[in-house]
Amino acid sequence: MVRRIEVSGTGGVRLAAWEFTDPPKAGAGREGARGPGVLLLHGLLGRAAHWAETARWLSTRHRAVALDQRGHGRSDKPAEGPFDRSTYVDDAEAAVEQLGLAPVTLIGHAMGALTAWQLAARRPDLVRALVICDMRASALGAASQREWAEWFRSWPVPFATLADVRRWFGEDDPALERPNPARGDFFAEVMAERSDGWRPAFSCRQMLKARETWVRDAHWEELALVECPTLVVRGLDGELGRAEAQEMVRVLPHGQYAEVVDAGHLVHYDQPDGWRRAVEPFLASALPV
């Protein structure tokens, strides 16, 4: 089961949150059945629905909520933003408080992981545990931003069918080293049908604007301020290298490390079983129920 909840973000921006629940057990009260709160934060270009499989197994022991961050999914996409780091963190903080999730476990992928550890550093009183999935603490640099802009321009939009979306992002995209059907499925979920075919449900201009605010900076100092137990997860073929991931664990006051074989950047989407095996033991120890 899933239900949509509206959250008010910074500046009154409407954010869509999605709570995944098991059907209530006979005789169990609603509050008693919820368990500790978990907020799932997708990465740039993602959406809350990408967490569906994770949220469903989490919901057996936890209150699992996935957030469409501003500019993504069913949340508002204000023409001029703001899309800076502070605003994304403010939005996540508002979601935690308005949904009554604190003390919350934050699970974030890529940009969502950065939002998660920045919130944990800012508000340690709100966060009891943290999972960082394939997000670097080092600055990516201006060249990376130019490469993303060029990549957006290479997309053959509009796509005639969703099958074309899956084929291009899963097989034909020059950025791919080898075919990845899960990547094609991932991007099919962020397309919307228009009069001329299928186009991104987000604004590429807004995505670049959001990315601009963090690719030029390193985030080691904020990482060192995270007080709660934290798991750093990387895919063996992802964007976070092993050496940097292990340095992140060293910098974290209570860091742990896990890696998922045969996974790329979209760890939880590429290898959902391996992702679960990496994350579930950490949560069981950090969040005893």
ZIDACOR-V66959 format. One record per residue. N is the residue number from 1. RES is the residue in three letters. OMEGA is omega in whole degrees, 0 to 359 (none if undefined). BURIAL is # if it has 9 or more other C-alpha atoms within 8 Angstrom, else .. D_LAST is the distance of its C-alpha to the last C-alpha in whole Angstrom. Layout:
# ZIDACOR-V66959
n=[N N]
res=[RES RES]
omega=[OMEGA OMEGA]
burial=[BURIAL BURIAL]
d_last=[D_LAST D_LAST]
This chain:
# ZIDACOR-V66959
n=[1 2 3 4 5 6 7 8 9 10 11 12 13 14 15 16 17 18 19 20 21 22 23 24 25 26 27 28 29 30 31 32 33 34 35 36 37 38 39 40 41 42 43 44 45 46 47 48 49 50 51 52 53 54 55 56 57 58 59 60 61 62 63 64 65 66 67 68 69 70 71 72 73 74 75 76 77 78 79 80 81 82 83 84 85 86 87 88 89 90 91 92 93 94 95 96 97 98 99 100 101 102 103 104 105 106 107 108 109 110 111 112 113 114 115 116 117 118 119 120 121 122 123 124 125 126 127 128 129 130 131 132 133 134 135 136 137 138 139 140 141 142 143 144 145 146 147 148 149 150 151 152 153 154 155 156 157 158 159 160 161 162 163 164 165 166 167 168 169 170 171 172 173 174 175 176 177 178 179 180 181 182 183 184 185 186 187 188 189 190 191 192 193 194 195 196 197 198 199 200 201 202 203 204 205 206 207 208 209 210 211 212 213 214 215 216 217 218 219 220 221 222 223 224 225 226 227 228 229 230 231 232 233 234 235 236 237 238 239 240 241 242 243 244 245 246 247 248 249 250 251 252 253 254 255 256 257 258 259 260 261 262 263 264 265 266 267 268 269 270 271 272 273 274 275 276 277 278 279 280 281 282 283 284 285 286 287 288 289]
res=[MET VAL ARG ARG ILE GLU VAL SER GLY THR GLY GLY VAL ARG LEU ALA ALA TRP GLU PHE THR ASP PRO PRO LYS ALA GLY ALA GLY ARG GLU GLY ALA ARG GLY PRO GLY VAL LEU LEU LEU HIS GLY LEU LEU GLY ARG ALA ALA HIS TRP ALA GLU THR ALA ARG TRP LEU SER THR ARG HIS ARG ALA VAL ALA LEU ASP GLN ARG GLY HIS GLY ARG SER ASP LYS PRO ALA GLU GLY PRO PHE ASP ARG SER THR TYR VAL ASP ASP ALA GLU ALA ALA VAL GLU GLN LEU GLY LEU ALA PRO VAL THR LEU ILE GLY HIS ALA MET GLY ALA LEU THR ALA TRP GLN LEU ALA ALA ARG ARG PRO ASP LEU VAL ARG ALA LEU VAL ILE CYS ASP MET ARG ALA SER ALA LEU GLY ALA ALA SER GLN ARG GLU TRP ALA GLU TRP PHE ARG SER TRP PRO VAL PRO PHE ALA THR LEU ALA ASP VAL ARG ARG TRP PHE GLY GLU ASP ASP PRO ALA LEU GLU ARG PRO ASN PRO ALA ARG GLY ASP PHE PHE ALA GLU VAL MET ALA GLU ARG SER ASP GLY TRP ARG PRO ALA PHE SER CYS ARG GLN MET LEU LYS ALA ARG GLU THR TRP VAL ARG ASP ALA HIS TRP GLU GLU LEU ALA LEU VAL GLU CYS PRO THR LEU VAL VAL ARG GLY LEU ASP GLY GLU LEU GLY ARG ALA GLU ALA GLN GLU MET VAL ARG VAL LEU PRO HIS GLY GLN TYR ALA GLU VAL VAL ASP ALA GLY HIS LEU VAL HIS TYR ASP GLN PRO ASP GLY TRP ARG ARG ALA VAL GLU PRO PHE LEU ALA SER ALA LEU PRO VAL]
omega=[177 176 181 178 179 179 177 180 181 179 179 178 180 180 178 174 184 180 180 184 167 172 182 178 181 178 181 176 183 183 182 183 189 183 182 182 175 176 182 184 181 178 177 183 184 176 183 183 178 180 190 183 177 183 182 178 175 188 177 181 187 170 188 180 176 184 166 180 184 182 186 172 182 177 180 178 184 189 183 177 8 178 181 183 183 181 178 179 177 180 180 177 178 179 179 184 183 180 179 185 186 351 192 165 179 175 185 175 175 180 178 177 177 175 183 183 174 176 179 178 183 186 180 179 183 193 181 178 187 173 180 182 172 174 181 174 180 175 180 174 183 180 179 179 178 179 178 179 178 179 177 182 181 183 181 180 358 174 182 182 175 175 177 176 182 182 184 183 181 184 193 181 180 180 181 174 177 182 180 182 180 178 176 178 180 183 176 181 181 176 178 181 176 182 183 180 184 180 178 177 178 175 178 178 179 179 177 179 178 182 181 186 178 183 182 185 170 188 182 183 178 179 181 180 181 187 188 174 186 176 175 183 176 168 183 179 182 183 179 180 183 182 180 179 180 174 175 178 179 181 180 179 181 185 173 186 173 175 184 182 178 179 173 182 182 191 185 180 179 188 185 180 178 176 181 179 179 189 189 179 177 180 180 180 182 184 178 181 none]
burial=[. . . . . . # # # # . . # # # # # # # # # . . . . . . . . . . . # # # # # # # # # # # # . # # # . # # # . # # # . # # . # # # # # # # # # # # # # . # # # # . . . . # # # . # # # # # # # # # # # . . . # # # # # # # # # # # # # # # # # # # # # . . # . # # # # # # # # # # # # . # # # . . # # . . # # . # . . . . . . . # . . # . # # # # # # # # # . . . # . . . # # # # # # # # # . # # . . . . . # # # # # # . . . # # # # # # # # # # # # # # # . # # # # # # # # # # # # # # # # # # # # . . # # # . # # . # # # # # # # # # # . # # # # # # # # # # # . # # # . # # . . # # # . . . . .]
d_last=[22 22 24 26 25 28 27 30 30 33 36 35 34 32 29 28 24 22 19 18 17 17 19 17 17 20 19 16 16 16 14 12 11 11 7 8 12 13 17 19 23 25 28 32 33 30 28 25 26 26 22 22 21 18 17 17 15 12 13 11 7 9 12 14 18 21 24 27 29 32 35 33 32 32 32 35 37 40 43 43 39 38 36 36 33 32 33 30 28 29 28 24 24 25 23 20 21 23 20 18 15 15 14 14 13 17 18 22 24 28 29 26 24 27 26 22 23 26 24 21 25 26 23 21 19 18 16 13 14 17 18 22 23 27 28 31 31 35 38 39 42 45 46 42 43 46 45 42 45 47 45 44 48 48 46 48 48 48 47 48 45 42 43 45 42 40 43 44 40 39 43 46 44 46 43 41 42 41 40 37 36 33 34 37 34 32 35 36 33 35 38 40 43 46 50 51 48 44 43 40 38 38 41 42 43 40 38 41 41 37 37 40 38 36 38 40 38 36 32 32 32 29 27 28 26 23 21 17 16 18 19 22 23 26 28 31 34 32 33 31 33 32 33 32 29 29 31 28 25 28 28 25 24 20 21 20 23 22 25 26 29 31 30 32 31 29 26 24 27 29 26 23 22 23 21 18 18 19 16 13 13 13 10 8 9 10 6 4 0]
